[in-house]
């Protein structure tokens, strides 16, 4: 129960962009795991710990914890943690492998979140997939198709925040495709109006 509460606090602090607080919570979860043993939520905390390490300059150590989290999923047969762990490991942290290799894992993340009924993680994973595709080299046509599909799914679930965030990537993509667009960094067009947002 302590790990569940800390996991919820960690997610909330991440959404609120309180990264220092999130780091403290994640470190406490890892400490509890070392002291009391591994539970399924421990795997999530180790994945988050990997993210914190890799994105704070400890890339090699962060990737060791990434592999630990992935091996614990297999050992524990903890499929319900895959969406959160994969989203963190394949969309949020600095990669060593080519980023395009992460696309299939991100699809697994949102499909598993959908299967387990976690709407918030489902939408987060879809949004992160579009972001990773946009920033790290998928074709513009593929980004557009993926983003439109995910936005429709988010709208069906009335998830306005994630829909808006994903629309920004779609508008940026549409700007890059449109030869008449004078300033692709202005996110006003067919999909969004940056002044309204």
C-alpha angles and dihedrals in degrees: 000000000000090000092048091052093047091048090054091048090048092053092047093049090049093051089048090050092241093144097165091053091046090052092052092049093048092049089051090051091051090048091052089049092053092047100042108020139259124309126169092266088055088067090057091050092050089051090051090046088054089053092050093048096045095046094047096058101276096105098154094048090044090056091050088057089046090059091045091054092047093048091049090054089056095043094048095037085228099163093158091069094052096092095056096038095046093046090053097043100040103033109027108040133069107265130223095193121063107287093230087069087067095063095085092047091052090053089051088051097056094038091053091046088053091048091052093044098241099146096180095052089042090058094041091052093048091049092048091049091057091045093051091046090050098047099038110045120283118144116272091238091054092047091050093049093046094045094049091049093048094045091053090050091049092048090051088056093044091240097153099170095054091041091055092047091051092045089060090060090045092051091049089051092049089050091054091049094048110085091197093058107112097190116026091186091067104091097206119111142081095340109030143013109215094200091056091048 
